[in-house]
């Protein structure tokens, strides 16, 4: 990596650290005896003091840019990047709008699709705590009056990491970036300018990324750009030409074929290989991302977002000449290892200086996605004619049943027959890749507290295994302390839980808070149980529930949903990166805490949770509770923002049902939930019906009341059948009714008669509960108006009590 790239990245990261140090309890703790009155000068002095206290080996790379008169190229790059990261953010704001300027306002407060703008409203503040899955650390709270003490702890932790030593500057940069994530994710980048909804972490990393992009430019051009952004009189006539100049590439990567790769499995060994396949794709996404960064000699600060088989990065414009070759090399490697099942599409667009403005950046974001979508539908156009000929020419050999894997249904020379299956009997033909998903990843992941990644020059001729596939792109993986011996200069640890790591793991390693939802049902020997075994834990009918959920209107939120209190768009680069980080923190992190609750622990198979969606399998009777817990947690996490909500679908399957069909069934229900109420969405499909979440909560209450009556109080089971029979009568009458008005019919008096007979025969609590049920059914808009919901609740209760 070039020294100017290292200098730009490190200087961009540290540029605004003084604004954080200004908020500690005593500036003297950082070597200052005199504090100037001018806030900007204070910030600069404190930033310089911080630099003097970091590892001396890397101080030479760091230049702190004077805000008014940057002198050298690195200063110019950092200052320009600082201005572009959040355009217009340096306009003063009315601090009277906020309860505390020391706290970060949740980015979700800036999401507004409904158009109900207010000049003043209550805001939700993030706690000044280190990043962890503790709800008290990441959910919005009231401002803390003792903010300075919190700042002391955060600055001390960050300074400790900044003093660490590494064998190369690239590792030092990434370690400092990881430390910024842990200690400054909750810190507003400034308290005296701009709306405080952007963290120092997001602002610092995007400033660093832009500064690296500006290494394409030398002094003369940088001076012109800086003067143009500063409204210098000398550049007034040429300003339009300056701001139209492309200064960065916005690059997107998307692995296509994920659904088929994960879910196109037979039932044999599905539970043992499924989680390994899913996590392998997360590892592969990281391996591909790192491969591209190394090919372009870019630091990790240039990553905007990575997760869910997608990643977005900022690169210098000069990288455009290298991207087609990188795309071709990746395609060749994936073809050799995975055939046509997985493909990485790369799409990019130029972003000019003016493109980083808050009202224009989302246009370039959308254009990048359009180019990415186009590339996904033009697979392999980067290959040569000879390569394409080989790709589409039928193989002269094949059709050997003995070499067809019974897990993935692909033919491969590595297929062997092994004794025993998930059910404990018989034999199975399996390829070395599918076997490795279970043995190398699926078995190692559940008890793991970290994932160790080592990076090196891509290796050729690796075994046909999961870890061999990652090595093709230069990434090695370890899951436990005893095996964490990587003779590699650049070592990364994904800390997937909040437990402490050993000194051996931390030594010379970059530690990221990279959470993984790795909840799996295990037996007494810590082996993943089969789906057949898992369904036996279901109440009532022995079936599994397959749950799929994702956020509604997410594309629209990113494109036009971020607005200030006056309704003006604020969709800058750093706002979008902040929103991405906060969403992924919930789905890749906090979902783990939900599934770890005592009522769910050991029962949920987390096939996937990342980006903005999830796929979970468990005993059917607990899955509605899981869905509601996730909905309620997201509502709290986003401060109750009515424009951020989920839709989902829950299907039933037998343990031997093919997982790809289960995924399709749940996906169909999820789509039904998203279309049942038009644009409104925010719904759940279950038992053949679609409800808004609040209505579904009422159905759940009805079900619980019926279960209590029939099971706990030993009431008449015929009540469940009666409610469903009455509903059928009502549905038939409504089918014949053409005017759409409520129909009055025999089911009403029949319901009254039958339920009254049950009440007359009952005593004590049962009599009271039946009375309450009867009154509830008659208390709607008209008698029995909610009969259909009661009938579905009865069907639900019947399934649970079988």
C-alpha positions in Angstrom: 0.0 0.0 0.0 1.4 3.4 -1.0 2.5 5.8 1.8 0.1 8.5 0.6 -2.8 6.0 0.9 -1.8 5.1 4.4 -1.4 8.8 5.3 -4.8 9.7 3.8 -6.6 6.9 5.6 -5.0 7.4 9.0 -5.2 11.2 8.9 -8.9 11.0 7.8 -9.7 8.7 10.7 -8.1 10.8 13.4 -9.0 14.2 11.9 -11.9 14.9 14.3 -10.9 13.0 17.4 -10.4 16.2 19.2 -14.1 16.9 19.2 -14.6 13.8 21.3 -11.7 14.6 23.7 -13.2 18.0 24.3 -16.1 16.3 26.2 -14.0 14.4 28.7 -14.0 15.5 32.4 -10.6 17.0 32.2 -8.5 18.1 29.3 -5.5 18.1 31.6 -5.6 14.3 31.4 -4.5 14.6 27.8 -1.5 16.9 28.4 -3.2 20.3 28.2 -2.7 23.1 30.8 -4.2 25.8 28.7 -7.5 25.5 26.8 -8.2 28.2 24.2 -11.6 29.8 24.0 -12.0 29.2 20.2 -13.6 25.7 19.9 -12.0 24.8 16.6 -8.6 25.5 18.0 -9.4 23.4 21.0 -10.3 20.5 18.8 -7.1 20.8 16.8 -4.9 21.0 19.8 -6.6 18.0 21.4 -6.3 16.0 18.2 -2.6 16.8 18.0 -2.3 15.7 21.7 -4.0 12.4 20.8 -1.6 11.8 17.9 1.4 12.3 20.2 0.1 9.6 22.5 -0.5 6.8 19.9 2.1 4.3 18.8 5.1 6.4 17.6 5.7 4.1 14.6 2.6 5.5 12.9 2.7 9.1 14.0 4.7 10.0 10.9 1.8 9.2 8.6 -0.7 11.4 10.3 -1.3 15.0 9.3 -4.0 17.1 11.0 -5.5 19.5 8.5 -6.0 23.2 9.4 -9.6 23.9 8.7 -8.9 27.2 7.0 -5.5 26.9 5.3 -4.4 23.2 4.7 -0.8 23.3 3.5 0.2 20.0 1.9 -1.5 17.3 -0.2 -2.5 15.1 2.7 -4.0 18.1 4.6 -5.9 19.1 1.4 -7.3 15.6 0.9 -8.4 15.2 4.5 -10.0 18.7 4.6 -11.8 18.1 1.3 -13.0 14.7 2.5 -14.1 16.2 5.8 -16.3 18.7 3.9 -17.7 16.1 1.5 -18.5 13.5 4.1 -21.5 15.4 5.4 -22.1 18.4 3.1 -23.7 21.3 4.8 -23.2 19.8 8.3 -21.0 22.7 9.4 -24.0 25.1 9.5 -24.8 26.0 13.1 -27.9 24.4 14.7 -30.1 25.5 17.5 -28.9 23.5 20.5 -32.2 24.3 22.2 -33.8 21.5 20.1 -31.9 18.8 21.9 -32.0 17.6 25.5 -28.2 17.0 25.4 -25.7 17.9 22.7 -23.3 15.3 24.2 -25.4 12.4 23.0 -26.0 10.9 19.5 -29.5 11.1 18.2 -30.7 7.8 16.6 -30.4 7.8 12.8 -33.9 6.2 12.8 -35.3 9.6 14.0 -34.3 10.9 10.6 -36.4 8.2 8.7 -39.6 9.8 7.5 -41.7 8.3 4.6 -45.1 9.6 5.7 -44.3 13.3 5.3 -45.4 14.3 8.8 -42.6 16.7 9.4 -42.2 18.8 12.6 -39.9 21.6 13.4 -39.5 20.3 16.9 -40.0 16.9 18.3 -38.6 14.6 21.0 -35.5 12.7 20.0 -34.1 9.3 20.9 -30.5 9.2 22.2 -28.0 6.4 22.1 -26.3 5.5 25.4 -22.6 6.5 25.6 -21.5 2.9 25.9 -19.1 0.6 24.1 -20.6 -1.5 21.4 -22.2 -4.7 22.7 -25.4 -6.7 22.4 -26.6 -5.5 25.8 -29.9 -3.7 25.3 -28.8 -1.0 27.7 -25.9 -0.3 25.3 -27.6 -0.1 21.9 -31.2 0.9 22.5 -32.2 4.6 22.8 -32.4 6.0 26.3 -32.8 9.3 28.0 -29.6 11.4 28.0 -27.1 10.7 30.8 -26.3 13.7 33.0 -22.9 12.2 33.8 -21.8 12.2 30.1 -18.3 13.3 30.9 -17.6 10.2 32.9 -18.8 8.1 30.0 -16.6 10.0 27.6 -13.6 9.3 29.9 -14.1 5.6 29.5 -14.6 5.7 25.8 -11.6 7.9 25.1 -9.4 5.8 27.4 -10.4 2.6 25.6 -9.8 4.2 22.2 -6.4 5.5 23.2 -5.4 2.1 24.5 -6.0 0.5 21.1 -4.2 3.4 19.4 -1.1 2.5 21.3 -0.9 -1.1 20.0 1.8 -2.2 17.6 1.4 -4.1 14.4 3.9 -5.4 11.9 2.4 -3.2 9.1 0.5 0.0 8.7 -2.4 -1.7 7.0 -3.1 -3.8 10.1 -2.7 -0.7 12.3 -5.3 1.2 10.2 -7.8 -1.6 10.5 -7.3 -2.1 14.2 -7.8 1.7 14.8 -11.0 1.5 12.6 -12.3 -1.4 14.7 -11.5 0.5 17.8 -13.4 3.5 16.5 -16.4 1.2 15.9 -16.3 -0.1 19.4 -15.7 3.2 21.2 -17.1 5.9 19.0 -20.2 4.3 17.3 -22.4 6.1 19.9 -20.5 9.5 19.9 -21.8 12.4 17.8 -19.0 13.5 15.5 -19.5 17.1 16.6 -21.7 18.9 19.2 -21.3 22.5 18.1 -22.2 22.1 14.4 -24.7 20.0 12.4 -27.6 17.8 13.6 -26.1 15.2 15.9 -27.4 12.0 14.2 -24.0 11.0 12.7 -21.5 9.1 14.9 -17.8 9.9 15.0 -17.2 6.3 13.8 -19.2 6.7 10.6 -17.9 10.2 9.9 -14.3 9.3 10.5 -14.3 6.2 8.3 -16.1 8.0 5.4 -13.7 10.9 5.7 -10.8 8.4 5.5 -12.4 6.7 2.5 -12.8 9.9 0.6 -9.3 11.1 1.5 -8.0 7.8 0.0 -10.0 8.4 -3.1 -8.4 11.8 -3.4 -5.0 10.3 -3.7 -5.7 10.3 -7.5 -5.2 14.1 -7.3 -2.1 16.2 -6.8 -1.6 19.7 -5.3 -2.9 21.9 -8.1 -6.1 20.0 -8.6 -6.6 19.6 -4.8 -6.2 23.3 -4.3 -8.8 24.0 -6.9 -11.3 21.6 -5.4 -10.7 23.0 -1.9 -11.1 26.6 -3.1 -14.3 25.6 -5.0 -15.8 24.0 -1.9 -14.8 26.9 0.2 -16.5 29.4 -2.2 -13.2 31.1 -2.9 -13.8 34.2 -5.1 -10.9 33.1 -7.4 -12.8 29.9 -8.4 -16.3 31.4 -8.7 -16.3 31.2 -12.6 -15.0 27.7 -12.7 -16.9 26.3 -9.8 -19.4 24.3 -11.9 -16.6 22.6 -13.8 -14.9 21.8 -10.5 -17.9 20.2 -8.8 -18.8 18.2 -11.9 -15.4 16.4 -11.7 -15.6 12.7 -10.7 -13.5 12.1 -7.6 -14.6 8.6 -6.6 -16.2 5.3 -7.7 -19.1 3.9 -5.8 -18.7 0.2 -6.2 -21.2 -2.5 -5.3 -20.8 -6.3 -5.0 -23.5 -8.8 -5.0 -23.2 -12.6 -4.8 -26.1 -14.1 -6.8 -27.3 -17.7 -6.4 -27.4 -17.5 -2.6 -30.9 -18.8 -2.3 -30.3 -21.9 -4.4 -26.9 -22.5 -2.8 -28.2 -22.5 0.7 -31.6 -24.1 0.3 -31.3 -26.5 -2.7 -30.7 -29.4 -0.4 -32.3 -32.8 0.2 -33.5 -33.5 3.7 -30.5 -35.8 4.3 -28.0 -34.1 6.6 -29.8 -30.8 6.0 -29.6 -29.6 9.6 -25.9 -30.4 9.8 -24.9 -28.7 6.5 -27.4 -25.8 6.3 -25.9 -23.5 8.9 -22.4 -24.2 7.6 -23.5 -23.3 4.1 -25.1 -20.1 5.3 -22.1 -19.0 7.3 -19.8 -20.0 4.5 -21.5 -17.4 2.4 -20.8 -14.7 5.0 -17.1 -15.8 5.0 -17.0 -15.9 1.2 -18.4 -12.4 1.1 -15.6 -11.2 3.3 -13.0 -13.1 1.3 -14.2 -11.6 -1.9 -14.3 -8.1 -0.4 -10.8 -8.5 1.0 -9.5 -9.8 -2.3 -10.8 -6.7 -4.1 -9.3 -4.4 -1.5 -5.9 -6.1 -1.8 -6.1 -6.0 -5.6 -6.7 -2.3 -5.5 -4.3 -1.6 -2.6 -7.0 0.0 -0.5 -7.4 0.0 3.3 -10.5 -1.4 5.1 -11.6 2.2 5.8 -13.0 2.3 2.2 -15.7 -0.3 3.0 -19.1 1.4 3.3 -21.0 -1.8 4.2 -20.6 -5.5 4.0 -23.3 -8.1 4.9 -26.0 -10.4 3.5 -23.9 -11.3 0.4 -23.5 -7.6 -0.5 -20.8 -5.1 0.0 -20.2 -1.4 -1.0 -16.9 0.3 -1.2 -15.5 3.7 -2.3 -12.5 3.6 -4.6 -10.4 6.2 -6.5 -11.6 6.8 -10.0 -8.3 5.2 -11.3 -9.5 1.9 -9.9 -12.0 1.6 -12.8 -9.3 0.3 -15.1 -8.6 -2.6 -12.8 -12.2 -3.6 -11.8 -13.0 -5.6 -15.0 -9.8 -7.7 -14.6 -10.7 -8.3 -10.9 -14.3 -9.3 -11.9 -12.9 -11.8 -14.5 -10.4 -13.3 -12.0 -13.1 -13.8 -9.4 -15.5 -15.3 -11.9 -12.8 -17.8 -13.0 -12.1 -18.9 -9.4 -15.8 -19.2 -8.5 -16.4 -21.3 -11.7 -13.6 -23.6 -10.9 -14.8 -24.2 -7.3 -18.6 -23.7 -7.4 -19.5 -24.1 -11.0 -22.3 -21.7 -12.0 -24.1 -21.9 -8.6 -22.4 -18.7 -7.2 -21.5 -15.5 -9.1 -20.2 -12.2 -7.9 -21.5 -9.2 -9.8 -19.7 -5.9 -9.6 -21.4 -2.6 -10.5 -20.1 0.9 -10.1 -20.7 4.5 -11.0 -18.7 7.7 -10.9 -19.5 10.2 -8.2 -18.6 13.9 -8.8 -17.9 16.4 -6.1 -21.5 17.7 -6.3 -22.7 14.1 -6.1 -21.9 14.0 -2.4 -24.5 16.6 -1.5 -27.3 15.5 0.6 -29.9 15.9 -2.1 -28.0 14.2 -4.9 -26.0 11.3 -3.4 -29.0 8.9 -3.3 -29.2 9.3 -7.1 -25.7 7.9 -7.5 -26.5 5.2 -4.9 -29.5 4.2 -7.1 -27.4 4.3 -10.3 -24.8 2.0 -8.8 -27.6 -0.4 -7.9 -29.0 -0.3 -11.4 -25.6 -1.0 -12.8 -25.2 -3.9 -10.3 -28.6 -5.3 -11.3 -27.7 -5.1 -15.0 -24.5 -7.0 -14.3 -26.3 -9.7 -12.4 -28.4 -10.4 -15.5 -25.4 -10.4 -17.8 -23.3 -13.1 -16.1 -19.9 -14.1 -17.5 -19.7 -11.4 -20.2 -16.3 -10.7 -18.7 -15.0 -14.1 -19.8 -13.2 -14.8 -23.1 -14.8 -16.6 -26.0 -12.8 -19.7 -25.3 -13.9 -19.6 -21.6 -17.5 -19.1 -22.6 -17.3 -22.0 -25.1 -16.0 -24.3 -22.3 -18.7 -23.1 -19.9 -21.6 -23.9 -22.2 -20.3 -27.0 -23.8 -21.7 -30.2 -22.4 -19.2 -32.4 -20.5 -18.3 -35.6 -22.4 -18.5 -37.5 -19.2 -21.1 -37.6 -16.4 -24.3 -39.3 -15.2 -22.5 -41.5 -12.7 -25.0 -42.0 -9.9 -22.3 -43.1 -7.6 -20.7 -39.7 -7.9 -23.8 -37.7 -7.3 -24.0 -36.1 -3.8 -27.3 -36.8 -2.0 -27.1 -33.5 -0.1 -26.6 -31.0 -2.9 -27.5 -33.3 -5.9 -24.3 -32.3 -7.8 -22.0 -34.7 -9.4 -18.3 -34.5 -8.3 -15.3 -36.8 -8.2 -14.9 -36.2 -4.4 -18.2 -38.0 -3.6 -17.9 -40.8 -1.2 -20.3 -43.1 0.7 -20.3 -42.8 4.4 -22.1 -44.8 7.1 -24.8 -43.2 9.2 -27.1 -40.3 8.4 -28.7 -37.6 10.4 -31.3 -40.1 11.6 -28.6 -42.6 12.7 -29.0 -45.3 10.1 -28.3 -46.1 6.5 -25.6 -44.7 4.2 -25.3 -41.5 2.3 -23.3 -40.3 -0.7 -21.8 -36.9 0.0 -19.2 -34.7 -1.7 -16.3 -33.3 0.3 -17.7 -29.7 0.0 -21.0 -30.6 1.6 -19.2 -32.7 4.2 -17.0 -29.8 5.1 -19.9 -27.4 5.6 -20.9 -29.7 8.4 -17.5 -30.6 9.8 -15.4 -27.5 9.1 -18.0 -24.9 9.8 -21.3 -26.2 11.1 -19.7 -28.2 13.9 -17.3 -25.5 14.9 -19.6 -22.5 14.8 -22.2 -23.1 17.6 -19.8 -23.2 20.6 -17.4 -20.6 19.0 -16.9 -17.2 20.7 -14.8 -15.8 17.8 -13.9 -16.5 14.2 -10.2 -15.9 13.3 -9.4 -14.8 9.8 -5.9 -14.7 8.3 -5.1 -13.1 5.0 -2.3 -14.1 2.6 -1.6 -14.5 -1.1 -4.4 -16.6 -2.7 -3.5 -20.3 -2.7 -3.9 -22.6 -5.7 -4.9 -26.3 -5.9 -6.8 -26.3 -2.5 -9.0 -29.2 -1.5 -12.6 -29.2 -2.5 -13.8 -28.0 0.9 -15.3 -24.9 2.4 -12.0 -23.7 3.8 -10.3 -24.6 0.6 -12.7 -22.4 -1.3 -11.9 -19.4 1.0 -8.2 -20.0 0.6 -8.6 -19.6 -3.2 -9.2 -15.9 -2.4 -6.5 -15.7 0.3 -8.4 -16.2 3.5 -7.8 -18.7 6.3 -10.3 -19.4 9.0 -10.1 -20.7 12.6 -12.8 -21.1 15.3 -11.0 -21.8 18.6 -8.0 -20.8 20.7 -6.0 -24.0 20.2 -6.1 -23.7 16.4 -5.6 -20.0 16.3 -2.0 -20.2 15.1 -1.9 -18.1 11.9 1.7 -17.3 10.6 0.3 -14.4 8.7 1.0 -10.7 9.1 -2.7 -9.6 8.8 -4.9 -11.4 11.3 -8.5 -10.4 12.1 -10.8 -11.7 14.8 -14.6 -11.5 14.5 -15.8 -11.4 18.1 -19.2 -13.0 17.7 -20.2 -12.7 21.3 -19.5 -10.3 24.2 -17.3 -12.7 26.1 -13.7 -11.9 26.7 -11.0 -13.2 24.4 -7.8 -14.8 25.5 -4.4 -13.0 25.2 -3.3 -15.5 22.6 -6.2 -14.6 20.4 -5.8 -10.9 20.8 -2.0 -10.9 20.2 -1.2 -9.2 16.9 -4.9 -9.5 15.9 -7.4 -6.9 14.8 -10.6 -7.5 16.9 -13.9 -6.6 15.4 -17.3 -6.7 17.1 -18.7 -8.8 14.3 -21.8 -10.5 15.7 -23.2 -13.7 14.2 -26.6 -15.2 15.0 -25.3 -18.7 15.6 -28.2 -20.2 17.7 -28.6 -23.9 16.9 -30.5 -26.7 18.7 -27.9 -29.1 20.1 -28.1 -32.5 21.8 -26.3 -33.6 24.9 -23.1 -34.2 23.0 -23.2 -30.6 21.5 -24.1 -32.0 18.0 -26.8 -30.2 15.9 -30.0 -32.2 16.2 -31.8 -33.2 13.1 -35.0 -31.5 11.9 -36.9 -34.7 12.7 -35.7 -34.6 16.3 -36.4 -30.9 16.6 -40.0 -31.2 15.5 -40.6 -33.7 18.3 -40.3 -30.7 20.7 -43.3 -29.0 19.2 -46.5 -28.8 21.2 -49.5 -30.5 19.7 -48.8 -31.5 16.1 -45.1 -32.4 15.6 -44.1 -29.9 12.9 -41.5 -27.3 12.4 -42.2 -23.6 11.8 -40.2 -21.8 9.1 -40.1 -18.0 9.6 -38.9 -15.5 7.1 -39.1 -11.7 7.8 -37.6 -8.5 6.5 -37.9 -4.7 6.7 -40.6 -3.1 4.5 -39.8 -0.4 2.0 -36.0 -0.6 2.8 -35.0 0.5 -0.7 -37.3 3.5 -0.5 -36.0 4.4 3.0 -32.5 4.5 1.6 -33.5 6.4 -1.5 -35.8 9.0 -0.1 -36.6 8.3 3.5 -33.9 10.2 5.3 -35.1 13.7 6.0 -34.5 16.5 8.6 -37.3 17.9 10.7 -38.3 20.3 7.9 -38.6 17.5 5.4 -35.4 18.2 3.5 -33.4 15.2 2.2 -30.2 14.3 4.2 -29.2 11.2 2.3 -25.5 11.8 2.3 -22.9 9.0 2.1 -22.3 9.0 5.8 -26.0 9.0 6.6 -26.5 5.9 4.4 -23.5 4.2 5.9 -24.9 4.9 9.5 -28.3 3.6 8.6 -26.7 0.4 7.1 -24.6 -0.1 10.3 -27.5 0.4 12.6 -29.8 -2.0 10.7 -27.1 -4.7 10.5 -26.4 -4.3 14.2 -30.0 -5.4 14.9 -30.2 -8.3 12.4 -26.7 -9.6 12.8 -26.4 -8.9 16.5 -29.5 -8.3 18.6 -31.5 -11.1 17.0 -28.9 -13.3 18.8 -30.0 -11.9 22.1 -33.7 -12.5 21.4 -33.1 -16.1 20.3 -31.0 -16.6 23.5 -33.9 -15.9 25.8 -34.8 -18.9 28.1 -38.1 -19.6 26.3 -36.3 -19.9 22.9 -32.8 -21.1 23.9 -31.9 -24.4 22.3 -35.0 -24.6 20.1 -34.2 -22.2 17.2 -32.2 -23.1 14.1 -30.9 -19.7 12.8 -30.4 -20.5 9.1 -29.7 -16.8 8.4 -30.0 -13.4 10.0 -28.2 -10.5 8.4 -28.7 -7.3 6.3 -32.4 -6.6 6.9 -33.9 -10.1 6.8 -33.9 -13.5 8.6 -34.7 -17.1 8.1 -35.4 -19.2 11.3 -36.6 -22.8 11.9 -38.0 -24.1 15.1 -40.9 -26.0 16.7 -43.9 -24.4 15.2 -45.6 -23.5 18.4 -42.9 -21.0 19.5 -42.3 -19.3 16.2 -45.2 -16.8 16.4 -43.8 -15.7 19.8 -40.3 -15.4 18.2 -41.8 -13.2 15.4 -43.6 -11.0 17.8 -40.5 -10.6 20.0 -38.5 -9.5 17.0 -41.2 -7.0 15.9 -41.4 -5.5 19.4 -37.6 -5.3 19.8 -37.2 -3.5 16.4 -39.9 -1.1 17.4 -38.0 -0.2 20.6 -34.7 -0.2 18.8 -35.9 2.4 16.3 -37.6 4.6 18.9 -41.1 3.6 17.8 -40.7 5.0 14.3 -43.9 4.1 12.5 -42.1 4.1 9.1 -39.8 1.2 10.1 -41.5 -2.1 10.3 -41.3 -5.8 9.3 -43.5 -8.2 7.4 -43.1 -11.9 7.6 -44.5 -15.4 6.9 -44.6 -18.6 8.9 -45.0 -22.0 7.2 -45.3 -25.5 8.7 -43.1 -28.3 7.5 -42.3 -31.9 8.4 -38.8 -32.7 9.5 -38.1 -34.6 6.2 -39.6 -31.8 4.0 -36.9 -30.4 1.5 -35.5 -27.2 2.9 -35.6 -25.5 -0.5 -39.4 -26.1 -0.6 -39.7 -24.8 3.0 -37.8 -21.7 2.0 -40.1 -21.1 -1.0 -43.2 -21.7 1.1 -42.2 -19.2 3.8 -41.1 -16.8 1.1 -44.5 -17.0 -0.6 -46.2 -16.2 2.7 -43.8 -13.3 3.3 -44.7 -11.9 -0.1 -48.4 -12.4 0.7 -47.9 -10.4 3.9 -46.3 -7.6 2.0 -49.1 -7.4 -0.6 -52.2 -8.0 1.4 -52.6 -4.4 2.6 -51.0 -2.5 -0.3 -48.3 0.1 0.5 -49.0 -0.2 4.2 -47.5 -3.8 4.6 -46.4 -4.3 8.2 -48.1 -7.7 8.3 -47.8 -11.4 9.2 -49.0 -14.4 7.2 -49.8 -17.5 9.3 -52.4 -20.3 9.1 -53.6 -19.1 5.7 -54.4 -15.5 6.8 -52.6 -12.2 6.9 -52.9 -9.8 9.8 -51.4 -6.5 10.8 -49.2 -7.2 13.8 -51.5 -5.5 16.3 -54.4 -7.6 15.0 -52.3 -10.7 15.2 -51.5 -10.0 18.9 -55.3 -10.0 19.5 -55.6 -13.4 17.7 -52.8 -14.7 19.9 -54.7 -13.5 23.0 -57.8 -15.3 21.8 -55.8 -18.5 21.3 -54.3 -18.3 24.8 -57.8 -17.8 26.2 -59.1 -20.9 24.4 -56.1 -23.0 25.4 -56.7 -22.0 29.0 -60.4 -22.9 28.8 -59.8 -26.3 27.1 -56.5 -27.4 28.5 -56.0 -25.8 31.9 -59.6 -25.6 33.0 -60.7 -28.8 31.3 -63.4 -27.1 29.4 -65.3 -28.6 26.4 -63.0 -29.3 23.4 -66.1 -29.0 21.3 -65.8 -25.2 21.7 -62.9 -25.1 19.3 -64.9 -27.0 16.6 -68.0 -24.9 17.3 -66.1 -21.6 16.6 -64.7 -22.9 13.3 -68.2 -24.3 12.2 -69.8 -20.9 13.0 -67.2 -19.1 10.9 -67.8 -21.4 7.9 -71.5 -20.5 8.1 -70.7 -16.8 8.2 -68.2 -17.1 5.3 -70.8 -18.9 3.1 -73.4 -16.2 3.9 -70.9 -13.4 3.0 -70.1 -15.2 -0.2 -73.7 -14.8 -1.3 -73.9 -11.2 -0.1 -73.2 -8.7 -2.8 -73.7 -5.4 -1.2 -70.7 -5.8 1.2 -72.8 -5.0 4.3 -72.6 -7.0 7.5 -74.7 -10.1 7.3 -76.9 -11.3 10.2 -77.5 -15.0 10.3 -78.1 -18.2 12.1 -74.5 -18.6 13.4 -75.2 -15.7 15.8 -78.1 -17.3 17.7 -76.5 -20.7 17.3 -73.3 -19.4 18.9 -75.3 -17.8 21.7 -77.2 -21.0 22.3 -74.2 -23.3 22.3 -71.9 -21.1 24.4 -74.7 -20.4 26.9 -75.2 -24.2 27.3 -71.5 -24.6 28.0 -71.6 -21.8 30.6 -74.6 -23.3 32.3 -72.8 -26.6 32.7 -69.6 -25.0 34.0 -68.6 -23.8 37.4 -66.0 -21.6 39.0 -63.1 -20.2 36.9 -64.3 -22.1 33.8 -67.7 -20.5 34.0 -66.1 -17.1 34.4 -63.7 -17.6 31.4 -66.6 -18.8 29.2 -68.6 -15.7 30.2 -65.6 -13.5 29.4 -65.2 -15.2 26.0 -68.9 -14.8 25.1 -68.9 -11.2 26.0 -65.8 -10.6 24.0 -67.3 -12.1 20.9 -70.4 -9.9 21.2 -68.5 -6.7 22.0 -67.2 -5.7 18.5 -68.7 -3.4 16.0 -71.7 -5.8 15.8 -72.2 -9.2 17.5 -69.7 -11.8 16.2 -67.9 -9.2 14.0 -64.6 -10.8 15.0 -65.8 -14.4 14.6 -63.2 -15.1 11.9 -60.4 -14.2 14.2 -61.8 -16.4 16.9 -62.2 -19.3 14.5 -58.6 -19.0 13.5 -57.5 -18.8 17.1 -59.5 -21.9 17.7 -57.7 -23.7 14.8 -54.4 -22.5 16.3 -55.4 -23.8 19.8 -56.5 -27.1 18.3 -53.2 -27.6 16.6 -51.4 -26.8 19.8 -53.5 -29.2 21.9 -53.4 -32.2 19.6 
